[in-house]
Amino acid sequence: METKLKHPPDTNIRDLPGSLMIDLRNVLDTRSVNNTSAWRVFAAKLNGRYHFKGQDVERLALQIHKGGSPAQQMLLELGAKGMDAGELVDLLHELKFEDVLTKLVNYDEVKIILQPEHFIKVKEGEVLLVQTEATGFPYPRYLWYRYDPKTEESVATSITQAALKISPTRPEHGGDYCCLVYNSKEAGVFSDWCSITVQPLPQRENASNSHQGSSQDIPPMMQIPDKSDAVYTLPVIVRQPWTVNVQLGGSFYLLCEARGHLPLTYQWFYNSQPIYSSQTGYLKVDKAKLSDDGVYQCEVRNEFGCVKSDCVRVSIAGNEWGDFAPAPLIPEIQEHPKSCQVQLGGHAIFRCMAHGMGPLRYQWFKNQDSIPGATESEYRVYNINNRSMQGVYMCLVSNDHNGQVLSKGAVLQIGEIVNTYNHFATDKLALLIGNYDYRSQQSLKAPQTDIQNLSLIFQRVLGFKVVSLLNLTLTEMMSAVEEFCELIDSGVYCVFYFCGHGFEENNHSYILPNDVPTDYKTEECLSAEYVLNQMQKRRPKVCCMILDICRKPPENPNLYQRSAILERTPVEDGNTVVCYATSCGLAAFEFRPQSKGILVTHLEKLLPEPISIEEVFRKVKEAVGNDQRVNRDARTRQIPEVRSNLIEVHRSFTDPIETSGHTRACNMRQLAWENAHVKPPPMEQLLKPVDLGVRVELTFQHEFSNVLNVYIKVIRKGELAECIAWISKLPSSVSMMKRPTCVSGEGAEFTTTKNVIIDIQKLKENLHVSLAMRYRLPGSRPTEYIISKDTQIDLQLPLVASLKLWKPRPKVQPQSTRHAVEQTEDEKADA
């Protein structure tokens, strides 16, 4: 088949779009072909210079136990060997992976290259074979029709193969047949007609009635429905309805096609409520309203029983109460469980956060075996006292709509960390800042994910007190640094990490706050040296700075005066380690498909290891240097740089905390950290209008120190048929990260929405929010909703709002008149 590619055939697969390669990786990792993993089948078809030996295949399989992807590693190696898009397409055609090929191959309408014979005559009992063949992409589908002279209409059979085969034949099989060949909902062609004559065998007189009206010898695909055979009398759905997205005021239609004993009745349901019944499976809605948004399903019934179609979602764009995003029909995992390493006697926590049409069910597995009783979104393992708990942990999330998804595997490693050098910290502190939503600079993808992943490792695995902040202005960053440094004392391990835009000049690195103008001055940026000096002044036991920024000079340095050089404080304690994501003059990259930075991708794997701090960064530098996503050619070079003057070179991030002699200072730091992470207590609220008797419960969580997750659950809906609530109004200083999301589904008994409030650090007064409620009165139609937005709630000053980071602290950083414009970063490593 001649294939029309969307990309030049000689394009190296490493240069194909990242989203495409991610889809291919997921298909190869999760799909099976004849009970064999798809990636193994794919590897077995490789030959020549791409061939993988048996030991190479098993080496790839080890990625599963490391929480990695064998398919991804295989694709990276194939790209390094020079595989191009044309060769990849040929392999995918062999495997018939049509869903991936649609992103590589252009649409090609069907063309029939072999027409059926026009006249065929067979004797009763012989095999009838009528063949047709077509080309096109997506691959052609076939549906055979038979002309019914009684109704003068063509009736679809249940035969969906290219060849029409009947064995043995009977006289009633005679007639006119043709085949519909199609590869999309809109396009299809009919083959030529084939007239079939079946000559009956001479019948013996004593057996003249033995087969009269019998259907015992008719093959199942053509068998006449019989009331005694439920398999062939029950309706069979041959075309499922599909998901629809339509603009407000537009029209849409849904189609469900079934076969079975006539007459068939089609009953359509909207959000589990019956809305329309007819003798056809066609449902059309003109001038779509907001109330038409929801889940539809069709039930096909005849006198022998009924079947139900798949549930499909109709989404109406232009939702005027669009504060609310409907939950996906199939659950989506927002946070996969993370691998971790713990000591004997310690504990591990695995978390799988998902949302979708509810109620959601969770089942945890260890090494592919289900864990009895592990049916919550979190699975905790306490007091690990033997190594049998090691293994790969995964979570299966499912719901009542036949939707299920399996999380990525998380590896639990157990080891005894022997503190050979008897090093310890009196406390551990970490300040993590990620800026990605810039007002006048290119937005980034990685900081949010990187901050979240590092926060979990530093806090849950390494025992640090972590403050994690997103999208800070210059004043807020300086205030956060001042507050952080106030907690540092001798004996403390402290870590500062920043991810976002930056530049370097005169061997000085500068961090860009999210409010910098396009043509900014150095005084409008945060000097990394200033942060390091402030930390060193407190004389910690370990002072570590990690800068995940570009270190290129400004674009037009000759247009401006040279910047003033910050006088550095002499380092006398031999306690400092600085890790730069890249070397001077080079860029730092993020991996867009996974929204992860290259540095953190490798750093997060090494931080939990019981090795020295210098060894962690040495291994990170080596891993990034070998990463083909960035170091495959001179255009995308990223080489980390590490500077260290640690005298006690064996100190490790995993060193234990010993508070003896420092109890008071440790308690004060604990109190200060807790005050910066105070969440509103769970509360109940009666919504207006109060005569409806609707009561909701509000609970609160946080993943970052300035981002508050508010869950609103309807716990009593009075006499209402349906009810759901969400946050509809916020103070101007804060905002929603995205539209509120239903995490339980409209069909659940108690609906819950997730509302994510960001920029908590900007609050100058208590956080007052307004709740909205959408409800339906008893006896009303499923599409008749009423919305109320009157309920006010005071959430006080949650999380870091109490620190008043918006308030300027004494300015210590030197001023400069030089302007600088950061380089335009095309920081994509779409493997």
WOTAHU-V362557 format. One record per backbone hydrogen bond with DSSP energy under -1.0 kcal/mol. NH is the residue of the N-H (numbers start at 1). CO is the residue of the C=O. Records with the same first field share a line. If there is no record, write none. Layout:
# WOTAHU-V362557
NH = CO ; CO
This chain:
# WOTAHU-V362557
6 = 104
11 = 8
13 = 83
15 = 12
21 = 17
22 = 18
23 = 19
24 = 20
25 = 21
26 = 22
27 = 23
28 = 24
29 = 25
30 = 26
31 = 27
33 = 36
38 = 31
39 = 28
41 = 37
42 = 38
43 = 39
44 = 40
45 = 41
46 = 43
50 = 47
51 = 48
57 = 53
58 = 54
59 = 55
60 = 56
61 = 57
62 = 58
63 = 60
64 = 61
67 = 64
68 = 63
73 = 69
74 = 70
75 = 71
76 = 72
77 = 73
78 = 74
79 = 75
80 = 76
81 = 77
82 = 79
83 = 78
85 = 11
86 = 9
88 = 84
89 = 85
90 = 86
91 = 87
92 = 88
93 = 89
94 = 90
95 = 91
97 = 92
98 = 96
101 = 97
102 = 98
103 = 100
104 = 101
105 = 101
106 = 4
108 = 137
111 = 135
113 = 133
114 = 133
120 = 195
122 = 197
124 = 199
125 = 169
126 = 123
128 = 166
130 = 164
133 = 114
135 = 111
137 = 108
141 = 182
143 = 180
144 = 159
145 = 178
146 = 155
147 = 176
148 = 153
152 = 148
153 = 148
155 = 146
157 = 144
164 = 130
166 = 128
169 = 126
173 = 170
174 = 171
175 = 196
177 = 194
178 = 145
180 = 143
181 = 189
182 = 141
183 = 187
189 = 181
191 = 179
194 = 177
195 = 118
196 = 175
197 = 120
199 = 122
207 = 204
208 = 205
210 = 207
214 = 211
222 = 219
229 = 226
233 = 229
234 = 230
236 = 259
238 = 257
239 = 257
244 = 313
246 = 315
248 = 317
249 = 288
250 = 247
252 = 285
254 = 283
256 = 281
257 = 239
259 = 236
265 = 301
266 = 278
267 = 299
268 = 276
269 = 297
270 = 273
271 = 295
273 = 270
275 = 268
276 = 268
278 = 266
283 = 254
285 = 252
288 = 250
292 = 289
293 = 290
294 = 314
296 = 312
297 = 269
299 = 267
300 = 307
301 = 265
302 = 305
305 = 302
307 = 300
309 = 298
312 = 296
314 = 294
315 = 244
317 = 246
322 = 319
324 = 321
325 = 740
332 = 355
334 = 353
335 = 353
340 = 411
342 = 413
345 = 384
346 = 343
348 = 381
350 = 379
352 = 377
353 = 335
355 = 332
357 = 328
361 = 398
363 = 396
364 = 374
365 = 394
366 = 369
367 = 392
369 = 366
371 = 364
374 = 371
375 = 373
379 = 350
381 = 348
384 = 346
389 = 386
390 = 387
391 = 412
393 = 410
394 = 365
396 = 363
397 = 405
398 = 361
399 = 403
405 = 397
407 = 395
410 = 393
412 = 391
413 = 340
415 = 342
420 = 418
422 = 419
425 = 656
426 = 491
429 = 493
430 = 465
431 = 495
432 = 467
433 = 497
434 = 469
435 = 499
438 = 436
439 = 514
444 = 436
450 = 446
451 = 447
452 = 448
453 = 449
454 = 450
455 = 451
456 = 452
457 = 453
458 = 454
459 = 455
460 = 456
461 = 457
462 = 457
464 = 458
465 = 428
467 = 430
469 = 432
471 = 434
477 = 473
478 = 474
479 = 475
480 = 476
481 = 477
482 = 478
483 = 479
484 = 480
485 = 481
486 = 482
487 = 484
492 = 489
493 = 427
494 = 542
495 = 429
496 = 544
497 = 431
498 = 546
499 = 433
500 = 548
503 = 510
504 = 552
505 = 508
508 = 505
510 = 503
511 = 526
512 = 501
514 = 472
516 = 513
522 = 818
524 = 521
525 = 522
526 = 511
528 = 509
531 = 527
532 = 528
533 = 529
534 = 530
535 = 531
536 = 532
537 = 533
538 = 535
539 = 536
541 = 492
542 = 492
543 = 575
544 = 494
545 = 577
546 = 496
547 = 579
548 = 498
549 = 547
551 = 586
555 = 821
559 = 556
560 = 557
577 = 543
578 = 643
579 = 545
580 = 641
581 = 547
585 = 551
586 = 583
591 = 596
592 = 590
596 = 591
598 = 589
601 = 597
602 = 598
603 = 599
604 = 600
607 = 603
609 = 606
611 = 609
613 = 651
616 = 612
617 = 613
618 = 614
619 = 615
620 = 616
621 = 617
622 = 618
623 = 619
624 = 620
625 = 621
626 = 622
627 = 624
630 = 627
631 = 627
641 = 580
643 = 578
645 = 576
647 = 574
649 = 647
651 = 648
655 = 652
658 = 425
662 = 659
666 = 662
667 = 663
668 = 664
669 = 665
670 = 666
671 = 667
672 = 668
673 = 669
674 = 670
675 = 671
676 = 672
677 = 674
683 = 698
685 = 696
687 = 694
692 = 689
693 = 690
695 = 716
696 = 685
697 = 713
698 = 683
699 = 711
701 = 709
705 = 468
707 = 704
708 = 757
709 = 701
710 = 755
711 = 699
712 = 753
713 = 697
714 = 751
715 = 695
716 = 695
720 = 717
721 = 776
722 = 776
724 = 774
726 = 772
728 = 770
729 = 770
734 = 731
735 = 758
737 = 756
740 = 323
741 = 754
742 = 325
743 = 752
748 = 745
753 = 712
754 = 741
755 = 710
757 = 708
758 = 735
760 = 706
762 = 759
763 = 760
767 = 796
768 = 766
769 = 793
770 = 729
771 = 791
772 = 726
773 = 788
774 = 724
775 = 786
776 = 722
780 = 777
784 = 781
785 = 783
786 = 775
788 = 773
793 = 769
795 = 767
799 = 678
800 = 705
801 = 798
803 = 800
804 = 801
807 = 804
820 = 520
828 = 826
831 = 829
